[in-house]
Amino acid sequence: MSTAAIILARGGSKRLPHKHMLDLCGKPLIAWTIEQARDASRVGRVYVSTDDAEIAEVSGRYGGTVIDRPDYLARSTTTSEEAWLHAVDEITPKPDVLALLQCTSPIRQPDDIDKAICLLGKYGADSVYSCAKVEGYIHSRPDSSRCLHTGSYQENGSIYVIPRTVFVARKSRFSDRPVGYIMDPLDSFQVDTAEDFERIRQLMLLRLPDQVCKGMVST
């Protein structure tokens, strides 16, 4: 069973301009996800879909195969599914399974990707999404005393795994029978703002000191 990882990296980020190229502990943000996918034992090839020449150059340097994304699929209104579908159409030979990764979640490990792939087919699941447990009490509104749950699992956007045929047929990263791969909440932060970026930088210094040092030395 062949698995391809596909990473989306649009050049026109608005909330944090050109965030994929920002230096995170010694290398560009996107490099962390490319290397994690490349080092996952169950991933065959790693693809990066981008419309940006600088992102393309860096992606190739870190081991990603670049898919040129047309401008009409690089707008702020373009959905991730639309970009992923285009990438799948461009890939030859076609993989059996897709590992859809978002480079705004850089505190995953190659082992997380492998474990998520291994969940496919278990418990009757035909898709996998990464999530983190939200502890404590969840309320419907800040001014409400009614407790909805004493513990829930929140999608964290880091990893999605799905058979290629299911993804193409449904045009969605979710199937009828999804199962969650549980990650540590501290590994589930995403980069959307400058404040997020600084928070993740501090977390990586604490949780991944060896990898951070290696990244700083290599650049």
mmCIF file of the C-alpha atoms, coordinates in Angstrom:
data_MODEL
# 
_entry.id   MODEL 
# 
loop_
_atom_site.group_PDB 
_atom_site.id 
_atom_site.type_symbol 
_atom_site.label_atom_id 
_atom_site.label_alt_id 
_atom_site.label_comp_id 
_atom_site.label_asym_id 
_atom_site.label_entity_id 
_atom_site.label_seq_id 
_atom_site.pdbx_PDB_ins_code 
_atom_site.Cartn_x 
_atom_site.Cartn_y 
_atom_site.Cartn_z 
_atom_site.occupancy 
_atom_site.B_iso_or_equiv 
_atom_site.pdbx_formal_charge 
_atom_site.auth_seq_id 
_atom_site.auth_comp_id 
_atom_site.auth_asym_id 
_atom_site.auth_atom_id 
_atom_site.pdbx_PDB_model_num 
ATOM 1   C CA . MET A 1 1   ? 0.000   0.000  0.000   1.00 0.00 ? 1   MET A CA 1 
ATOM 2   C CA . SER A 1 2   ? 1.640   3.237  -1.160  1.00 0.00 ? 2   SER A CA 1 
ATOM 3   C CA . THR A 1 3   ? 1.184   6.485  0.752   1.00 0.00 ? 3   THR A CA 1 
ATOM 4   C CA . ALA A 1 4   ? 1.918   10.014 -0.418  1.00 0.00 ? 4   ALA A CA 1 
ATOM 5   C CA . ALA A 1 5   ? 2.035   13.059 1.824   1.00 0.00 ? 5   ALA A CA 1 
ATOM 6   C CA . ILE A 1 6   ? 0.636   16.285 0.381   1.00 0.00 ? 6   ILE A CA 1 
ATOM 7   C CA . ILE A 1 7   ? 1.410   19.647 1.994   1.00 0.00 ? 7   ILE A CA 1 
ATOM 8   C CA . LEU A 1 8   ? -0.343  22.855 0.977   1.00 0.00 ? 8   LEU A CA 1 
ATOM 9   C CA . ALA A 1 9   ? 1.624   26.112 1.044   1.00 0.00 ? 9   ALA A CA 1 
ATOM 10  C CA . ARG A 1 10  ? -0.081  29.075 -0.565  1.00 0.00 ? 10  ARG A CA 1 
ATOM 11  C CA . GLY A 1 11  ? 2.103   32.164 -0.952  1.00 0.00 ? 11  GLY A CA 1 
ATOM 12  C CA . GLY A 1 12  ? -0.574  34.759 -0.160  1.00 0.00 ? 12  GLY A CA 1 
ATOM 13  C CA . SER A 1 13  ? -1.175  34.365 3.553   1.00 0.00 ? 13  SER A CA 1 
ATOM 14  C CA . LYS A 1 14  ? -2.914  37.491 4.885   1.00 0.00 ? 14  LYS A CA 1 
ATOM 15  C CA . ARG A 1 15  ? -3.010  37.196 8.696   1.00 0.00 ? 15  ARG A CA 1 
ATOM 16  C CA . LEU A 1 16  ? 0.719   36.367 8.881   1.00 0.00 ? 16  LEU A CA 1 
ATOM 17  C CA . PRO A 1 17  ? 2.320   37.317 5.539   1.00 0.00 ? 17  PRO A CA 1 
ATOM 18  C CA . HIS A 1 18  ? 4.494   34.635 3.919   1.00 0.00 ? 18  HIS A CA 1 
ATOM 19  C CA . LYS A 1 19  ? 4.297   32.592 7.102   1.00 0.00 ? 19  LYS A CA 1 
ATOM 20  C CA . HIS A 1 20  ? 5.516   29.376 5.453   1.00 0.00 ? 20  HIS A CA 1 
ATOM 21  C CA . MET A 1 21  ? 8.933   30.974 4.956   1.00 0.00 ? 21  MET A CA 1 
ATOM 22  C CA . LEU A 1 22  ? 9.344   32.470 8.439   1.00 0.00 ? 22  LEU A CA 1 
ATOM 23  C CA . ASP A 1 23  ? 12.386  31.204 10.323  1.00 0.00 ? 23  ASP A CA 1 
ATOM 24  C CA . LEU A 1 24  ? 11.260  28.823 13.055  1.00 0.00 ? 24  LEU A CA 1 
ATOM 25  C CA . CYS A 1 25  ? 14.153  27.689 15.228  1.00 0.00 ? 25  CYS A CA 1 
ATOM 26  C CA . GLY A 1 26  ? 16.683  27.673 12.409  1.00 0.00 ? 26  GLY A CA 1 
ATOM 27  C CA . LYS A 1 27  ? 14.693  26.741 9.312   1.00 0.00 ? 27  LYS A CA 1 
ATOM 28  C CA . PRO A 1 28  ? 11.564  27.815 7.437   1.00 0.00 ? 28  PRO A CA 1 
ATOM 29  C CA . LEU A 1 29  ? 8.237   26.830 8.978   1.00 0.00 ? 29  LEU A CA 1 
ATOM 30  C CA . ILE A 1 30  ? 7.372   24.612 6.011   1.00 0.00 ? 30  ILE A CA 1 
ATOM 31  C CA . ALA A 1 31  ? 10.655  22.679 6.337   1.00 0.00 ? 31  ALA A CA 1 
ATOM 32  C CA . TRP A 1 32  ? 9.553   21.096 9.608   1.00 0.00 ? 32  TRP A CA 1 
ATOM 33  C CA . THR A 1 33  ? 6.527   19.415 8.042   1.00 0.00 ? 33  THR A CA 1 
ATOM 34  C CA . ILE A 1 34  ? 8.426   18.331 4.921   1.00 0.00 ? 34  ILE A CA 1 
ATOM 35  C CA . GLU A 1 35  ? 11.113  16.674 7.035   1.00 0.00 ? 35  GLU A CA 1 
ATOM 36  C CA . GLN A 1 36  ? 8.577   15.034 9.338   1.00 0.00 ? 36  GLN A CA 1 
ATOM 37  C CA . ALA A 1 37  ? 6.779   13.534 6.333   1.00 0.00 ? 37  ALA A CA 1 
ATOM 38  C CA . ARG A 1 38  ? 10.054  12.532 4.701   1.00 0.00 ? 38  ARG A CA 1 
ATOM 39  C CA . ASP A 1 39  ? 11.172  10.764 7.900   1.00 0.00 ? 39  ASP A CA 1 
ATOM 40  C CA . ALA A 1 40  ? 7.876   8.911  8.407   1.00 0.00 ? 40  ALA A CA 1 
ATOM 41  C CA . SER A 1 41  ? 8.528   5.268  7.539   1.00 0.00 ? 41  SER A CA 1 
ATOM 42  C CA . ARG A 1 42  ? 5.052   4.728  6.034   1.00 0.00 ? 42  ARG A CA 1 
ATOM 43  C CA . VAL A 1 43  ? 5.217   7.699  3.648   1.00 0.00 ? 43  VAL A CA 1 
ATOM 44  C CA . GLY A 1 44  ? 6.629   7.078  0.183   1.00 0.00 ? 44  GLY A CA 1 
ATOM 45  C CA . ARG A 1 45  ? 6.823   10.500 -1.450  1.00 0.00 ? 45  ARG A CA 1 
ATOM 46  C CA . VAL A 1 46  ? 6.299   14.007 -0.133  1.00 0.00 ? 46  VAL A CA 1 
ATOM 47  C CA . TYR A 1 47  ? 4.597   16.642 -2.304  1.00 0.00 ? 47  TYR A CA 1 
ATOM 48  C CA . VAL A 1 48  ? 4.210   20.377 -1.755  1.00 0.00 ? 48  VAL A CA 1 
ATOM 49  C CA . SER A 1 49  ? 1.489   22.246 -3.627  1.00 0.00 ? 49  SER A CA 1 
ATOM 50  C CA . THR A 1 50  ? 2.351   25.919 -3.980  1.00 0.00 ? 50  THR A CA 1 
ATOM 51  C CA . ASP A 1 51  ? 1.947   28.943 -6.239  1.00 0.00 ? 51  ASP A CA 1 
ATOM 52  C CA . ASP A 1 52  ? 5.037   30.653 -4.809  1.00 0.00 ? 52  ASP A CA 1 
ATOM 53  C CA . ALA A 1 53  ? 8.512   30.390 -6.387  1.00 0.00 ? 53  ALA A CA 1 
ATOM 54  C CA . GLU A 1 54  ? 10.412  30.907 -3.118  1.00 0.00 ? 54  GLU A CA 1 
ATOM 55  C CA . ILE A 1 55  ? 8.346   28.287 -1.286  1.00 0.00 ? 55  ILE A CA 1 
ATOM 56  C CA . ALA A 1 56  ? 8.895   25.924 -4.222  1.00 0.00 ? 56  ALA A CA 1 
ATOM 57  C CA . GLU A 1 57  ? 12.671  26.395 -4.072  1.00 0.00 ? 57  GLU A CA 1 
ATOM 58  C CA . VAL A 1 58  ? 12.845  25.806 -0.316  1.00 0.00 ? 58  VAL A CA 1 
ATOM 59  C CA . SER A 1 59  ? 10.475  22.832 -0.505  1.00 0.00 ? 59  SER A CA 1 
ATOM 60  C CA . GLY A 1 60  ? 12.676  21.149 -3.096  1.00 0.00 ? 60  GLY A CA 1 
ATOM 61  C CA . ARG A 1 61  ? 15.758  21.816 -1.019  1.00 0.00 ? 61  ARG A CA 1 
ATOM 62  C CA . TYR A 1 62  ? 14.248  20.067 1.997   1.00 0.00 ? 62  TYR A CA 1 
ATOM 63  C CA . GLY A 1 63  ? 13.097  17.015 0.054   1.00 0.00 ? 63  GLY A CA 1 
ATOM 64  C CA . GLY A 1 64  ? 9.627   17.837 -1.225  1.00 0.00 ? 64  GLY A CA 1 
ATOM 65  C CA . THR A 1 65  ? 8.434   17.271 -4.797  1.00 0.00 ? 65  THR A CA 1 
ATOM 66  C CA . VAL A 1 66  ? 6.814   20.514 -5.918  1.00 0.00 ? 66  VAL A CA 1 
ATOM 67  C CA . ILE A 1 67  ? 3.396   20.660 -7.560  1.00 0.00 ? 67  ILE A CA 1 
ATOM 68  C CA . ASP A 1 68  ? 2.763   23.989 -9.299  1.00 0.00 ? 68  ASP A CA 1 
ATOM 69  C CA . ARG A 1 69  ? -0.609  25.269 -8.165  1.00 0.00 ? 69  ARG A CA 1 
ATOM 70  C CA . PRO A 1 70  ? -2.471  27.519 -10.627 1.00 0.00 ? 70  PRO A CA 1 
ATOM 71  C CA . ASP A 1 71  ? -3.460  30.997 -9.504  1.00 0.00 ? 71  ASP A CA 1 
ATOM 72  C CA . TYR A 1 72  ? -7.171  30.213 -9.497  1.00 0.00 ? 72  TYR A CA 1 
ATOM 73  C CA . LEU A 1 73  ? -6.510  27.605 -6.780  1.00 0.00 ? 73  LEU A CA 1 
ATOM 74  C CA . ALA A 1 74  ? -4.353  29.939 -4.685  1.00 0.00 ? 74  ALA A CA 1 
ATOM 75  C CA . ARG A 1 75  ? -6.976  32.481 -3.674  1.00 0.00 ? 75  ARG A CA 1 
ATOM 76  C CA . SER A 1 76  ? -8.023  33.164 -0.101  1.00 0.00 ? 76  SER A CA 1 
ATOM 77  C CA . THR A 1 77  ? -11.404 31.605 -0.939  1.00 0.00 ? 77  THR A CA 1 
ATOM 78  C CA . THR A 1 78  ? -9.899  28.352 -2.257  1.00 0.00 ? 78  THR A CA 1 
ATOM 79  C CA . THR A 1 79  ? -10.641 25.398 0.002   1.00 0.00 ? 79  THR A CA 1 
ATOM 80  C CA . SER A 1 80  ? -7.973  22.955 1.091   1.00 0.00 ? 80  SER A CA 1 
ATOM 81  C CA . GLU A 1 81  ? -9.952  20.172 -0.577  1.00 0.00 ? 81  GLU A CA 1 
ATOM 82  C CA . GLU A 1 82  ? -9.805  21.966 -3.942  1.00 0.00 ? 82  GLU A CA 1 
ATOM 83  C CA . ALA A 1 83  ? -6.030  22.329 -3.696  1.00 0.00 ? 83  ALA A CA 1 
ATOM 84  C CA . TRP A 1 84  ? -5.529  18.764 -2.505  1.00 0.00 ? 84  TRP A CA 1 
ATOM 85  C CA . LEU A 1 85  ? -7.715  17.402 -5.323  1.00 0.00 ? 85  LEU A CA 1 
ATOM 86  C CA . HIS A 1 86  ? -5.630  19.290 -7.878  1.00 0.00 ? 86  HIS A CA 1 
ATOM 87  C CA . ALA A 1 87  ? -2.448  17.870 -6.345  1.00 0.00 ? 87  ALA A CA 1 
ATOM 88  C CA . VAL A 1 88  ? -3.806  14.314 -6.444  1.00 0.00 ? 88  VAL A CA 1 
ATOM 89  C CA . ASP A 1 89  ? -4.657  14.762 -10.111 1.00 0.00 ? 89  ASP A CA 1 
ATOM 90  C CA . GLU A 1 90  ? -1.054  15.829 -10.800 1.00 0.00 ? 90  GLU A CA 1 
ATOM 91  C CA . ILE A 1 91  ? 0.618   12.922 -8.978  1.00 0.00 ? 91  ILE A CA 1 
ATOM 92  C CA . THR A 1 92  ? 1.876   9.947  -10.995 1.00 0.00 ? 92  THR A CA 1 
ATOM 93  C CA . PRO A 1 93  ? 1.799   7.079  -10.155 1.00 0.00 ? 93  PRO A CA 1 
ATOM 94  C CA . LYS A 1 94  ? -1.298  7.394  -8.020  1.00 0.00 ? 94  LYS A CA 1 
ATOM 95  C CA . PRO A 1 95  ? -0.842  6.496  -4.336  1.00 0.00 ? 95  PRO A CA 1 
ATOM 96  C CA . ASP A 1 96  ? -3.266  4.241  -2.494  1.00 0.00 ? 96  ASP A CA 1 
ATOM 97  C CA . VAL A 1 97  ? -3.405  6.458  0.595   1.00 0.00 ? 97  VAL A CA 1 
ATOM 98  C CA . LEU A 1 98  ? -3.065  10.191 1.186   1.00 0.00 ? 98  LEU A CA 1 
ATOM 99  C CA . ALA A 1 99  ? -1.511  11.780 4.247   1.00 0.00 ? 99  ALA A CA 1 
ATOM 100 C CA . LEU A 1 100 ? -2.746  15.365 4.088   1.00 0.00 ? 100 LEU A CA 1 
ATOM 101 C CA . LEU A 1 101 ? -0.563  17.571 6.275   1.00 0.00 ? 101 LEU A CA 1 
ATOM 102 C CA . GLN A 1 102 ? -0.802  21.247 7.204   1.00 0.00 ? 102 GLN A CA 1 
ATOM 103 C CA . CYS A 1 103 ? 2.542   22.956 7.689   1.00 0.00 ? 103 CYS A CA 1 
ATOM 104 C CA . THR A 1 104 ? 1.011   25.360 10.191  1.00 0.00 ? 104 THR A CA 1 
ATOM 105 C CA . SER A 1 105 ? 1.206   22.490 12.731  1.00 0.00 ? 105 SER A CA 1 
ATOM 106 C CA . PRO A 1 106 ? 4.966   21.955 13.096  1.00 0.00 ? 106 PRO A CA 1 
ATOM 107 C CA . ILE A 1 107 ? 5.126   20.193 16.492  1.00 0.00 ? 107 ILE A CA 1 
ATOM 108 C CA . ARG A 1 108 ? 4.119   16.760 15.205  1.00 0.00 ? 108 ARG A CA 1 
ATOM 109 C CA . GLN A 1 109 ? 6.638   13.931 14.831  1.00 0.00 ? 109 GLN A CA 1 
ATOM 110 C CA . PRO A 1 110 ? 7.218   11.410 12.008  1.00 0.00 ? 110 PRO A CA 1 
ATOM 111 C CA . ASP A 1 111 ? 5.901   8.777  14.425  1.00 0.00 ? 111 ASP A CA 1 
ATOM 112 C CA . ASP A 1 112 ? 2.601   10.682 14.680  1.00 0.00 ? 112 ASP A CA 1 
ATOM 113 C CA . ILE A 1 113 ? 2.170   10.430 10.919  1.00 0.00 ? 113 ILE A CA 1 
ATOM 114 C CA . ASP A 1 114 ? 2.995   6.706  10.936  1.00 0.00 ? 114 ASP A CA 1 
ATOM 115 C CA . LYS A 1 115 ? 0.601   5.975  13.804  1.00 0.00 ? 115 LYS A CA 1 
ATOM 116 C CA . ALA A 1 116 ? -2.202  7.897  12.106  1.00 0.00 ? 116 ALA A CA 1 
ATOM 117 C CA . ILE A 1 117 ? -1.669  5.896  8.904   1.00 0.00 ? 117 ILE A CA 1 
ATOM 118 C CA . CYS A 1 118 ? -1.751  2.652  10.906  1.00 0.00 ? 118 CYS A CA 1 
ATOM 119 C CA . LEU A 1 119 ? -5.201  3.560  12.266  1.00 0.00 ? 119 LEU A CA 1 
ATOM 120 C CA . LEU A 1 120 ? -6.705  3.468  8.789   1.00 0.00 ? 120 LEU A CA 1 
ATOM 121 C CA . GLY A 1 121 ? -8.884  0.376  8.554   1.00 0.00 ? 121 GLY A CA 1 
ATOM 122 C CA . LYS A 1 122 ? -8.982  -0.216 12.289  1.00 0.00 ? 122 LYS A CA 1 
ATOM 123 C CA . TYR A 1 123 ? -12.325 0.023  14.074  1.00 0.00 ? 123 TYR A CA 1 
ATOM 124 C CA . GLY A 1 124 ? -13.912 0.134  10.605  1.00 0.00 ? 124 GLY A CA 1 
ATOM 125 C CA . ALA A 1 125 ? -12.370 3.564  9.924   1.00 0.00 ? 125 ALA A CA 1 
ATOM 126 C CA . ASP A 1 126 ? -11.956 4.753  6.344   1.00 0.00 ? 126 ASP A CA 1 
ATOM 127 C CA . SER A 1 127 ? -10.358 8.077  7.298   1.00 0.00 ? 127 SER A CA 1 
ATOM 128 C CA . VAL A 1 128 ? -8.259  9.406  10.175  1.00 0.00 ? 128 VAL A CA 1 
ATOM 129 C CA . TYR A 1 129 ? -7.950  12.894 11.612  1.00 0.00 ? 129 TYR A CA 1 
ATOM 130 C CA . SER A 1 130 ? -5.629  14.131 14.364  1.00 0.00 ? 130 SER A CA 1 
ATOM 131 C CA . CYS A 1 131 ? -7.155  15.569 17.497  1.00 0.00 ? 131 CYS A CA 1 
ATOM 132 C CA . ALA A 1 132 ? -6.402  16.501 21.099  1.00 0.00 ? 132 ALA A CA 1 
ATOM 133 C CA . LYS A 1 133 ? -8.409  15.889 24.231  1.00 0.00 ? 133 LYS A CA 1 
ATOM 134 C CA . VAL A 1 134 ? -9.953  18.955 25.806  1.00 0.00 ? 134 VAL A CA 1 
ATOM 135 C CA . GLU A 1 135 ? -10.034 18.370 29.552  1.00 0.00 ? 135 GLU A CA 1 
ATOM 136 C CA . GLY A 1 136 ? -12.476 19.840 32.002  1.00 0.00 ? 136 GLY A CA 1 
ATOM 137 C CA . TYR A 1 137 ? -15.949 21.212 31.511  1.00 0.00 ? 137 TYR A CA 1 
ATOM 138 C CA . ILE A 1 138 ? -17.230 22.691 28.257  1.00 0.00 ? 138 ILE A CA 1 
ATOM 139 C CA . HIS A 1 139 ? -20.073 25.194 28.289  1.00 0.00 ? 139 HIS A CA 1 
ATOM 140 C CA . SER A 1 140 ? -22.368 26.295 25.503  1.00 0.00 ? 140 SER A CA 1 
ATOM 141 C CA . ARG A 1 141 ? -21.649 30.010 26.177  1.00 0.00 ? 141 ARG A CA 1 
ATOM 142 C CA . PRO A 1 142 ? -19.395 31.986 28.534  1.00 0.00 ? 142 PRO A CA 1 
ATOM 143 C CA . ASP A 1 143 ? -22.504 33.115 30.435  1.00 0.00 ? 143 ASP A CA 1 
ATOM 144 C CA . SER A 1 144 ? -24.024 29.632 30.657  1.00 0.00 ? 144 SER A CA 1 
ATOM 145 C CA . SER A 1 145 ? -23.782 27.266 33.617  1.00 0.00 ? 145 SER A CA 1 
ATOM 146 C CA . ARG A 1 146 ? -25.002 24.292 31.560  1.00 0.00 ? 146 ARG A CA 1 
ATOM 147 C CA . CYS A 1 147 ? -22.185 21.794 31.052  1.00 0.00 ? 147 CYS A CA 1 
ATOM 148 C CA . LEU A 1 148 ? -22.192 20.071 27.681  1.00 0.00 ? 148 LEU A CA 1 
ATOM 149 C CA . HIS A 1 149 ? -19.346 17.601 28.221  1.00 0.00 ? 149 HIS A CA 1 
ATOM 150 C CA . THR A 1 150 ? -16.764 16.678 30.825  1.00 0.00 ? 150 THR A CA 1 
ATOM 151 C CA . GLY A 1 151 ? -14.219 15.882 28.123  1.00 0.00 ? 151 GLY A CA 1 
ATOM 152 C CA . SER A 1 152 ? -14.152 16.171 24.325  1.00 0.00 ? 152 SER A CA 1 
ATOM 153 C CA . TYR A 1 153 ? -11.757 15.689 21.414  1.00 0.00 ? 153 TYR A CA 1 
ATOM 154 C CA . GLN A 1 154 ? -10.964 18.682 19.234  1.00 0.00 ? 154 GLN A CA 1 
ATOM 155 C CA . GLU A 1 155 ? -9.692  18.363 15.671  1.00 0.00 ? 155 GLU A CA 1 
ATOM 156 C CA . ASN A 1 156 ? -6.236  19.981 15.599  1.00 0.00 ? 156 ASN A CA 1 
ATOM 157 C CA . GLY A 1 157 ? -5.665  20.235 11.825  1.00 0.00 ? 157 GLY A CA 1 
ATOM 158 C CA . SER A 1 158 ? -2.263  18.541 11.827  1.00 0.00 ? 158 SER A CA 1 
ATOM 159 C CA . ILE A 1 159 ? -2.822  15.195 10.046  1.00 0.00 ? 159 ILE A CA 1 
ATOM 160 C CA . TYR A 1 160 ? -5.529  13.686 7.847   1.00 0.00 ? 160 TYR A CA 1 
ATOM 161 C CA . VAL A 1 161 ? -5.251  10.196 6.358   1.00 0.00 ? 161 VAL A CA 1 
ATOM 162 C CA . ILE A 1 162 ? -7.669  8.830  3.771   1.00 0.00 ? 162 ILE A CA 1 
ATOM 163 C CA . PRO A 1 163 ? -7.627  6.379  0.840   1.00 0.00 ? 163 PRO A CA 1 
ATOM 164 C CA . ARG A 1 164 ? -7.174  8.273  -2.422  1.00 0.00 ? 164 ARG A CA 1 
ATOM 165 C CA . THR A 1 165 ? -10.308 6.786  -4.002  1.00 0.00 ? 165 THR A CA 1 
ATOM 166 C CA . VAL A 1 166 ? -12.447 7.806  -1.022  1.00 0.00 ? 166 VAL A CA 1 
ATOM 167 C CA . PHE A 1 167 ? -11.048 11.334 -1.033  1.00 0.00 ? 167 PHE A CA 1 
ATOM 168 C CA . VAL A 1 168 ? -11.614 11.808 -4.765  1.00 0.00 ? 168 VAL A CA 1 
ATOM 169 C CA . ALA A 1 169 ? -15.149 10.400 -4.588  1.00 0.00 ? 169 ALA A CA 1 
ATOM 170 C CA . ARG A 1 170 ? -16.207 12.460 -1.573  1.00 0.00 ? 170 ARG A CA 1 
ATOM 171 C CA . LYS A 1 171 ? -14.071 15.541 -2.252  1.00 0.00 ? 171 LYS A CA 1 
ATOM 172 C CA . SER A 1 172 ? -13.564 15.732 1.499   1.00 0.00 ? 172 SER A CA 1 
ATOM 173 C CA . ARG A 1 173 ? -10.856 14.842 3.996   1.00 0.00 ? 173 ARG A CA 1 
ATOM 174 C CA . PHE A 1 174 ? -13.556 13.161 6.105   1.00 0.00 ? 174 PHE A CA 1 
ATOM 175 C CA . SER A 1 175 ? -15.352 9.934  5.298   1.00 0.00 ? 175 SER A CA 1 
ATOM 176 C CA . ASP A 1 176 ? -18.484 8.334  6.744   1.00 0.00 ? 176 ASP A CA 1 
ATOM 177 C CA . ARG A 1 177 ? -16.420 6.380  9.262   1.00 0.00 ? 177 ARG A CA 1 
ATOM 178 C CA . PRO A 1 178 ? -13.603 8.607  10.593  1.00 0.00 ? 178 PRO A CA 1 
ATOM 179 C CA . VAL A 1 179 ? -11.491 7.860  13.653  1.00 0.00 ? 179 VAL A CA 1 
ATOM 180 C CA . GLY A 1 180 ? -9.344  10.283 15.626  1.00 0.00 ? 180 GLY A CA 1 
ATOM 181 C CA . TYR A 1 181 ? -5.629  9.951  16.229  1.00 0.00 ? 181 TYR A CA 1 
ATOM 182 C CA . ILE A 1 182 ? -5.058  11.540 19.639  1.00 0.00 ? 182 ILE A CA 1 
ATOM 183 C CA . MET A 1 183 ? -2.120  13.921 20.052  1.00 0.00 ? 183 MET A CA 1 
ATOM 184 C CA . ASP A 1 184 ? -0.843  15.831 23.055  1.00 0.00 ? 184 ASP A CA 1 
ATOM 185 C CA . PRO A 1 185 ? -2.574  19.234 23.324  1.00 0.00 ? 185 PRO A CA 1 
ATOM 186 C CA . LEU A 1 186 ? 0.852   20.892 23.473  1.00 0.00 ? 186 LEU A CA 1 
ATOM 187 C CA . ASP A 1 187 ? 1.672   19.385 20.063  1.00 0.00 ? 187 ASP A CA 1 
ATOM 188 C CA . SER A 1 188 ? -1.577  20.667 18.575  1.00 0.00 ? 188 SER A CA 1 
ATOM 189 C CA . PHE A 1 189 ? -0.991  24.411 18.270  1.00 0.00 ? 189 PHE A CA 1 
ATOM 190 C CA . GLN A 1 190 ? -1.289  25.959 14.799  1.00 0.00 ? 190 GLN A CA 1 
ATOM 191 C CA . VAL A 1 191 ? 0.379   29.044 13.327  1.00 0.00 ? 191 VAL A CA 1 
ATOM 192 C CA . ASP A 1 192 ? -2.177  31.635 12.249  1.00 0.00 ? 192 ASP A CA 1 
ATOM 193 C CA . THR A 1 193 ? -0.868  34.808 13.887  1.00 0.00 ? 193 THR A CA 1 
ATOM 194 C CA . ALA A 1 194 ? 2.440   36.284 15.054  1.00 0.00 ? 194 ALA A CA 1 
ATOM 195 C CA . GLU A 1 195 ? 1.429   35.402 18.611  1.00 0.00 ? 195 GLU A CA 1 
ATOM 196 C CA . ASP A 1 196 ? 0.876   31.754 17.576  1.00 0.00 ? 196 ASP A CA 1 
ATOM 197 C CA . PHE A 1 197 ? 4.285   31.701 15.918  1.00 0.00 ? 197 PHE A CA 1 
ATOM 198 C CA . GLU A 1 198 ? 6.057   32.903 19.074  1.00 0.00 ? 198 GLU A CA 1 
ATOM 199 C CA . ARG A 1 199 ? 4.118   30.460 21.254  1.00 0.00 ? 199 ARG A CA 1 
ATOM 200 C CA . ILE A 1 200 ? 5.103   27.547 19.008  1.00 0.00 ? 200 ILE A CA 1 
ATOM 201 C CA . ARG A 1 201 ? 8.720   28.690 18.936  1.00 0.00 ? 201 ARG A CA 1 
ATOM 202 C CA . GLN A 1 202 ? 8.849   28.601 22.723  1.00 0.00 ? 202 GLN A CA 1 
ATOM 203 C CA . LEU A 1 203 ? 7.175   25.183 22.824  1.00 0.00 ? 203 LEU A CA 1 
ATOM 204 C CA . MET A 1 204 ? 9.633   23.749 20.329  1.00 0.00 ? 204 MET A CA 1 
ATOM 205 C CA . LEU A 1 205 ? 12.574  25.024 22.378  1.00 0.00 ? 205 LEU A CA 1 
ATOM 206 C CA . LEU A 1 206 ? 11.132  23.181 25.388  1.00 0.00 ? 206 LEU A CA 1 
ATOM 207 C CA . ARG A 1 207 ? 9.796   19.993 23.780  1.00 0.00 ? 207 ARG A CA 1 
ATOM 208 C CA . LEU A 1 208 ? 12.183  19.402 20.864  1.00 0.00 ? 208 LEU A CA 1 
ATOM 209 C CA . PRO A 1 209 ? 15.553  20.815 22.002  1.00 0.00 ? 209 PRO A CA 1 
ATOM 210 C CA . ASP A 1 210 ? 17.666  18.284 20.048  1.00 0.00 ? 210 ASP A CA 1 
ATOM 211 C CA . GLN A 1 211 ? 15.801  18.911 16.782  1.00 0.00 ? 211 GLN A CA 1 
ATOM 212 C CA . VAL A 1 212 ? 15.903  22.674 17.287  1.00 0.00 ? 212 VAL A CA 1 
ATOM 213 C CA . CYS A 1 213 ? 19.659  22.601 17.851  1.00 0.00 ? 213 CYS A CA 1 
ATOM 214 C CA . LYS A 1 214 ? 20.122  20.425 14.775  1.00 0.00 ? 214 LYS A CA 1 
ATOM 215 C CA . GLY A 1 215 ? 18.045  22.852 12.675  1.00 0.00 ? 215 GLY A CA 1 
ATOM 216 C CA . MET A 1 216 ? 20.023  25.844 13.866  1.00 0.00 ? 216 MET A CA 1 
ATOM 217 C CA . VAL A 1 217 ? 23.327  24.139 13.132  1.00 0.00 ? 217 VAL A CA 1 
ATOM 218 C CA . SER A 1 218 ? 22.276  22.977 9.655   1.00 0.00 ? 218 SER A CA 1 
ATOM 219 C CA . THR A 1 219 ? 21.406  26.521 8.550   1.00 0.00 ? 219 THR A CA 1 
# 
